[in-house]
Amino acid sequence: MKKVGVIGFGRIGRIISKILLSYGSIREIKINSLDYDYAYLEELEHINSNKTRITPVKKLMNIIDSDLLVVCAGQDHAKLLKGRDIEDEWAIELNNNLRIIADIAGGIKNIKNKTILVYTNPIDITSLYFHDHLDKSNGIYGFGANLDTLRLNNLVGKKGYIIGEHGKTIVPVGISDQKEKLLKTRKIILDSVRKITKARGFTSVSVEHASRILFDAIFLNKDLTVPLSCFHEKQNIFIGSLCRVMGFKITQKKLRLNKAEKQMFEESVGKIKALVKTTRL
C-alpha cells in the first residue's frame, strides 16, 4: 500500500486528489496547501469507495514519507491570462512560481529515495530547481510533454510524441522529416492552448485525462511509453524526453531524431538554457 503526497490544492491539486482515489493500492493521500477547500475535501469522501485516508498536512516535513510526491502548488494565473492573447504564458508563470517552488524545496529538503512528479509551470525550470536542491536519490519528473502529446494525437491526428520544452518550443517527433510541417503542427497545438487560456485562463479537461493515463501506469502497473521532463546530464537541464513508465519504475528511452526534429530540439534546449541563466535562485 502506497502513500501519496499532494502539495498544492488548487485546480490541479483537486483534480489529482480525485483521480488518486480510484486506486485501491493507495493507503493515504496527504495534502499540503496554504488554503484548503474543506468543502471539496468533504466531497472527496463521497466518492472514496476505497476508504483511502485523506489527511491535510500543515508542515511540509510531514509529507516526505510519501512514496510519490506530486507538486502542483503555484500562483493562480487565470486572471492574468484570461482575455489576453499571450504568446508565451509559461514566461508569466515563471516570474511568480519559482519562489513558491524554492519555499517547497526548503520544506522537503530531507526527502530521499522518492518519486517526485512536478506539475508547477514552467515544468522544465521548476523540475531542475528540485534536482539542484534535493538529494540525488530522488527520481524527479515533470508533467507536461505527455499532455502535449495527447494534443498532438487528437488535434492533429498524428501518432507521434511531443518532446522538448513544455512551452512555445515544443518538438513534434515521429510524424515528418520536414521542418515546415513540424512547425505547422506546433502552431496548431499552441494556438489551441492559447484559445483556451484566453477564454478561460486555464486548461483542465486535458490535464485530468493525461494525468489519469500516467497514474494508471504507475498504480496499475501498466506499461506506458510517454514523454516526461527528465534531467539531461549532458545539457544540465530538464527537458521533455521519451520515457517508459511501469509502476514506480521510470526510465528514459533513446529516441532517434531526424534532421528537422534534431534542429528543433536543439532550439528548445537553447530556450530552456537561456531561462535557466536568468532565473536560477
NORDA-V605843 format. One record per helix or strand. SS is the DSSP state (H for helix, E for strand). FROM is the first residue (numbers start at 1). TO is the last residue. If there is no record, write none. Layout:
BEGIN
ss=SS from=FROM to=TO
ss=SS from=FROM to=TO
END
This chain:
BEGIN
ss=E from=2 to=7
ss=H from=11 to=20
ss=E from=26 to=32
ss=H from=38 to=46
ss=E from=53 to=56
ss=H from=60 to=62
ss=E from=68 to=71
ss=H from=78 to=81
ss=H from=89 to=107
ss=E from=115 to=118
ss=H from=123 to=133
ss=E from=139 to=142
ss=H from=145 to=156
ss=E from=161 to=164
ss=E from=171 to=173
ss=H from=179 to=199
ss=H from=205 to=219
ss=E from=224 to=232
ss=E from=237 to=246
ss=E from=249 to=252
ss=H from=259 to=279
END
